[in-house]
């Protein structure tokens, strides 16, 4: 079997393009992603329809998903930012909930 360097080079380029980091615009509240730090508004409604709020101090960038029942219930749902508030408690990390708690 003959070795073709052009095929190897094309495959390496494809892998590089497919594995490159995707840049998310976190300047829009609906684009907040799990645990990238947030320095925008104090609370909001995610694109997937769940409330979140900043927590852990004003300048840390930490935030949390909010939940009913003092943070141990179902997550608050929303259709717009005004459905949420900073008075909603953060969801608590129980039973393997990797998305719970206040961090970034």
C-alpha positions in Angstrom: 0.0 0.0 0.0 1.4 3.4 -1.0 1.5 6.2 1.6 -0.2 9.4 0.5 0.9 12.4 2.5 -1.9 14.6 1.0 -4.6 12.3 2.5 -2.9 12.4 5.9 -2.6 16.2 5.7 -6.3 16.6 4.8 -7.3 14.3 7.6 -5.2 16.2 10.1 -6.8 19.5 9.0 -10.3 18.1 9.3 -9.6 16.9 12.9 -8.2 20.3 13.8 -11.2 22.2 12.5 -13.7 19.9 14.1 -12.0 20.0 17.5 -11.4 23.7 17.7 -13.0 25.6 20.5 -16.3 27.2 19.9 -16.6 30.8 21.0 -19.8 31.5 22.9 -21.1 35.1 23.1 -21.8 35.3 26.9 -22.7 39.0 26.7 -26.3 38.1 26.0 -28.1 36.7 29.1 -29.8 33.9 27.2 -26.4 32.6 26.2 -25.2 31.9 29.7 -23.5 28.5 29.8 -22.8 26.1 32.6 -20.1 27.5 34.7 -18.5 30.1 32.5 -18.3 33.2 34.7 -21.0 35.8 34.2 -20.4 39.5 34.7 -23.6 40.8 33.2 -27.0 41.4 34.7 -28.0 39.9 38.1 -30.5 37.3 37.0 -32.2 36.1 33.8 -34.0 33.4 31.8 -31.8 31.0 29.8 -32.5 30.0 26.2 -33.6 26.6 27.5 -36.2 28.3 29.8 -34.7 28.1 33.3 -34.0 30.9 35.8 -30.5 31.7 37.0 -29.0 34.4 39.2 -25.6 35.7 40.2 -24.4 34.5 43.6 -21.2 34.4 45.7 -20.4 38.1 45.5 -20.7 40.9 43.0 -17.3 40.5 41.3 -16.8 36.8 41.3 -18.8 36.0 38.2 -20.3 33.0 40.0 -24.0 32.1 39.3 -26.5 29.4 39.9 -29.7 27.8 38.5 -32.6 28.6 40.8 -34.9 26.0 42.4 -38.1 25.8 44.4 -38.4 24.4 47.9 -35.4 26.4 49.3 -33.2 25.2 46.4 -34.0 21.4 46.8 -37.0 21.3 44.4 -37.6 21.6 40.7 -35.8 24.4 38.9 -37.7 27.5 38.2 -38.9 27.8 34.6 -39.3 31.0 32.6 -40.1 32.5 29.3 -38.4 35.8 29.9 -36.0 37.5 32.3 -38.8 39.2 34.3 -40.1 35.7 35.3 -37.0 35.3 37.4 -35.5 37.3 40.4 -32.6 37.4 42.7 -34.9 36.3 45.6 -35.1 32.8 44.1 -32.8 30.4 46.0 -29.9 28.6 44.2 -30.4 24.9 43.4 -28.5 22.7 45.9 -26.1 20.0 45.0 -27.8 16.7 45.9 -27.7 13.2 44.4 -25.2 13.9 41.7 -26.6 17.2 40.4 -23.5 18.5 38.7 -25.3 21.6 37.6 -26.4 22.7 41.1 -24.7 25.1 43.4 -23.0 28.5 43.0 -19.8 28.6 41.0 -18.2 29.4 37.6 
